[in-house]
Amino acid sequence: MHLFPISREKVVSKYNIIDCPLTDVCVAFPALSAIEAGYDIVAAIDGSGTINKTVRETAVPRMIQAGATIMTGFPIMAELQGDWKKSTIPDMVRSLQNIAKVWSYCK
């Protein structure tokens, strides 16, 4: 069942991150289609939301059951950074600090 058709020619890599406004539609449907097409999917769950708690509690397990990895933005960024000795680390840390300020994680 392809909810959203996924073309292998249009996907850059096998490892794909999905982050959209609505968890149950904008994240789940493309994630399920991509998994069915053979892609590994990471759903950045803190970047999306839903109408209510019930919707979220049904959408997330559905993606997990299909094979998606559910993560939040911080660990995704850290994992993409990979080697903490890279020259890009100061920029990544600044980005994380800016996001944390917006989300009120730190002052």
N, C-alpha and C positions, 0 to 999 in steps of 0.2 A: 504494500500500500504506500504509494508515494503521495504524501500530503503536499509537498513542494518538490517538484522535480529538481534533482541535483545533477548537474553535468560535470563529469570528471575534468573536462577541458577548462572549466571556469574556476576550479578550486586550485589554489596555489600549492598547497601541501596536504599530506594525509592528516596532519594534526591541525584541527580547526577550532577556533574559539568563537562561541556565539554569545552575544550580549545585546539584548534588545529591550524595549520598554515593557512588554507584557510577557510574563513567564509562561503562561499557559498557551499562548498563541505564537508570539513572535520568537520565542526561544524554543519551545517544545516542538512545534511542527517542523521547522527546518532541521532541528537536531535529530528527530526521529527519521526524517527522510535521508539525511546524510549518513546516519548509522546504517540504515538499510542499504545504502549505496556503497558501504564498506569503509567509511571514514571514521576516524577517531574524533570524538567531539568532547570539548570541555565547555560546559555552560557556566559563564560568569554570573552567578546567581544574584550577587548583590547589586548588579547593574539593572535588574529588572524588578518588576512588581506585579501585583495582581489586584483584583477588585476586593478580595477578601482572603482570609486565612485558609478556608476550605479549598479554594482554587489552587493556591500554592501547594497545599498538602496533597493534592492529587497530581499536579503537573510534575513536581520534582521526582517522586517515586516512579512515575511513568518513564521519565527520561533515564533514571538510574537502571530500571529494569531492562530498558532497551540497550543499555551499555554506555550511556554518557557518564562522564566524570563531572561532578558538581564541585565547583571551587568558587572562591571569592577573588576579587581583583588583586589584592596584595600578593598572595602566593602565586598567582598566575604570572604577575610581573617578575617576581623573584625567580620563578622557574625559567622564564624566558631569558632572564639575565644570564642564567647558567653559571658562568665562572665569575666569581666575585672579585677577580683581579682585572677584569676588563676596564678599559678607559671610560666606558659608558656608565660606570657605577655612580659617580657623583650626580649625573643627570637623573638617573633612576631614583636615587634616594631623595632628591629634591621633588620629583614628581610624587613619590609616596608621601612625603611630608605635606605637600600642598593638598593632596587628596585627604589625608588624615585631618588637616585643619578644617576642610569643608565638612567632613563627616563628624567633626568635633571629637576625634579620637585623642588629639593632643592639642595643646595650646601654644 
